[in-house]
Structures are given as structure tokens and as C-alpha cells.
Amino acid sequence: DVKVTQSSRYLVKRTGEKVFLECVQDMDHENMFWYRQDPGLGLRLIYFSYDVKMKEKGDIPEGYSVSREKKERFSLILESASTNQTSMYLCASSILRTVTEAFFGQGTRLTVV
Amino acid sequence: TQLLEQSPQFLSIQEGENLTVYCNSSSVFSSLQWYRQEPGEGPVLLVTVVTGGEVKKLKRLTFQFGDARKDSSLHITAAQPGDTGLYLCAGGDSGYALNFGKGTSLLVTP
């Protein structure tokens, strides 16, 4: 059974903190993605990676960075958390081919206070 | 980024009714996917449509890809409370990442 696991379901952080969201997949997928989901705005792509140490900006990369040191792990970093980064964060993975099924983790609900 | 417009945004119906949700774009997609997301969970793939005019059936769900590959529809026959959720369409452009519509939130009441 395919699995994408996000390290936390719920997180509460203070403004200005550095926040790490971790995602691990066990399917040997090349592509990994970070989306955020907000009411009325849908899923928006933050960053994606198609290989170890490779990263590409998505539609809303400002205030975020990513790290992919190993194929199975993709981390999203909020350098200095702000209240407007309160959101549901979704990690996904897929095989290295255009337009293929994305497998999602269960999401991390982040609240920045 | 290619935009996908979904309609309606919200839909509340009673068990047994039929419904159709739509996904439209001004861009051509090589394929289009439909996902369903339940509260507190990540989206799960329902179907991928690839060929213009293609129709796929998944039990009571019927998916259609427009002839021009710019639009798609999802029809549910005799909706049940278990169909409640957020339905998302997604398509890819020249890269590897999917672009998602904002979704249709469906509530089916007994």
C-alpha cells in the first residue's frame, strides 16, 4: 500500500519561529510536492522537486524554502513563520512522468499565533 | 499556470438525487484527473481521463473529458451520504506538477 507520511497532523507555532514540515514517501517516487490549501483558494503549489537536491518554485514560494537530501524525504521550511502562513499543508509524490497520479499525505494543519 | 474553474463551488442535496459538477479551462490538457478529499485528509485520486470525448464510469460516478480536452464533468447518480466531500479536478501543463481547481464541496444529507 502506497504511503506518504507527514510528520505532524497539527502544529501550533509562534510568529517568527523557524518551522520544519517533514514528508516521507515509501514508493520510490522521483517527484515530490508541497501544496497549501486555503478555503476559497484551493490547492496552491509552493515548491516541487523531481530529484534529490533539485527544487523548483511553484506559484507561491515566498516565505518558504525546501530541502531534499534523500529521495524519500522532502522538507518544507518556513524561515520566519507569519500568521498568513496559517494553513493546511499537503505533501504529495508521483513518478517521474508528466501528468501522473499524485499520492497525498494526510496534511498538516499549521496555526501560527 | 493553467487555470481550472470548477462549478458549482458548493452543492447540498438529498440522498438519492443526481448531480453534475464541472471543470473548465481555456487551456488544453493532455489529461485531467479527479480527486476526492474528505475533511482532515489528503485528496485521493478517483480517475484520470486522457482522450478527448472519453467517458469513464466508477460505480455511480461518470466522468467525461471534453472533445477539445479543455473541460470535464463528474456526474453522480443517486448520491449517498458517503459521497460527501470536496471534489477536485487537476491537470498538468508542460511540467510535472498538477494544477488544481478550487473544488466543489458536496454535502449529501440522508
Interface residues (C-beta under 8 A of the other chain):
Chain A: V4 R9 N31 F33 Y35 G40 L41 G42 L43 L45 F48 Y50 E56 G58 D59 L90 A92 S94 L96 R97 T98 V99 E101 A102 F103 F104 G105 Q106 G107 R109
Chain B: T1 F29 S30 S31 Q33 G40 E41 G42 P43 V44 L45 T48 L88 A90 G91 G92 S94 G95 Y96 A97 L98 N99 F100 G101 K102 G103
